[in-house]
Amino acid sequence: MFESQKTYNNRYGDQYTWTKINENTYRFIMNGDSMKYSRFGGKEGQTEVDMSDLGMFDPSGGPYVTIGMKIDDQSISRIYTDKENVFVECSGDDNE
């Protein structure tokens, strides 16, 4: 669904990209104010939202990102934030 280093626009016109950090980790980068109004959600069965193990995040205007979506043909297996950035880890090439 997503490709690293490609620039996308959300419905408010804010641009975002996925920057590859290492083989399986990507950082989400967005300009504008949409990240200030993001929603974060836990995984099914969690009693509290764990910001180091999220099930989804959704900046205002999109994109809605959840476990199982793909970046560079790799499935997202973990989403986490360090309060400044959102990162995703992928499980590897699904074609293996």
Beta strands, then each sheet from edge to edge (+ up, - down):
strand 1: 8-9
strand 2: 15-20
strand 3: 25-30
strand 4: 39-41
strand 5: 56-58
strand 6: 65-66
strand 7: 70-71
strand 8: 74-81
strand 9: 86-93
sheet 1: 1+ 2- 3+ 9- 8+ 7-
sheet 2: 4+ 5- 6+
end
